[in-house]
Amino acid sequence: MKGLKFKKFALGILIGFVILAAITGGALADRLFGLKPLDFILPRGASTFRLDQRILTEESIVIDVAERVSPSVVTVSIQAPKRRILELSPFGGFTSRVEGGTPQDIGTGFIVSEDGLIITNKHVVSEEATYKVITKDGKEYEVTQISRDPSNDIAVIKINASNLTPVELGDSGNLKVGQFVIAIGTALGEFRHTVTTGVISGLGRGITAGSAFEGYVEKLDDVIQTDAAINPGNSGGPLLNSAGQVIGINVAVASGAQNVGFALPINVVKEALNQYKSTGKFASKPYLGVEYQMIPKDTAILNNVPEGAYVVNVVEGSPAENAGIRTDDIITKLAGENLNESNILADVIVKKKPGDKVELEIWRDGQTLQFSATLSEFSE
């Protein structure tokens, strides 16, 4: 028994000596050579090395993508005709100023064919004016043709050129939140070929372009949200993945927010582009021909009227006018669907095709009336 206690005592002394020797040796090594025993297992700065390596890799990706894709990205410029505008002078009489006549960078686009087909946003080229595109090397080309997609904020513009470098179109069907993205565009209509980076912040977002009060609403569904800096002037430019493939077309910025931008998925663009290439035009859009404003439930209750689309104006010669719809009517149903804030008139019409006959339920002066209208094809 005493022998066992002695052995345990001796073993404790031995372990203590080993620990003391390790501490003393480590301290001496650190004092003489700046080394610590753990340095042989995990060298100092290993985590810093891995962080620097990751940053270096990310920088290399951005530089590579910017260099490869920038020659395929163009600036869209507008030259509106000169016009003289009269203004009332505070000192009496009128003063005049000249507006337009000088080129102004307004958006971005990207080349999709060697012979000069370019994709941009419809709202970038919405005016009847003269447009040019400017390439990365400073060459300017007149836009000879503009085709606008009536269902999406997409336009195809054509220039007379050859041997251009088209972008590579990717796949937006398998994107992930957090995925690294790069945007290239003419930021603020001033800084050409600006490169910004970020991540995909959200998928499947729904945004609304246009105004119901002005007679049209474009609901852009399933758009990509990103925190990459998207500014006015970036519209129509490419949103790219780390392989340099276009996965979206930058379309909008959330007003009053920071780093909240949106892009149309490239698969939507590819579908529209294929339609255009095969037929020479985009798929047609059904048209009723009313300018309207939706009446929310609270407003309807306060004014003792039904929910629906309040008709502000009826377009002359439109299917709506031919059907007998008047200003101040409230369209409560179309094709059997109730109209309300969550199911607006444009949502129901877009499900139809030009030539479809639809039944409408109208509230007019306290009476519910039935009408039929044959939808026509929307034209710019």
Secondary structure, DSSP 8 states (H G I E B T S, - for coil): -HHHHHHHHHHHHHHHHHHHHHHHHHHHHHHHHS--GGGGTS-TTHHHHHHHHHHHHHHHHHHHHHHHHGGGEEEEEEE---EEEEEE-TTSSEEEEEE--S-EEEEEEEE-STTSEEEE-GGGG-SSSEEEEE-TTS-EEEEEEEEE-SSSS-EEEEES--S----EE---TT--TT-EEEEEEEETTTEEEEEEEEEEEEEEEEEEEEEGGGTEEEEEEEEEEE-S---TT-TT-EEE-TTSEEEEEEEEE-TT-SS-EEEEEHHHHHHHHHHHHHHSS----EE--EEEEEE-HHHHHHHT--SEEEEEEE-TTSHHHHHT--TT-EEEEETTEE-BTTB-HHHHHTTS-TT-EEEEEEEETTEEEEEEEE-EE---
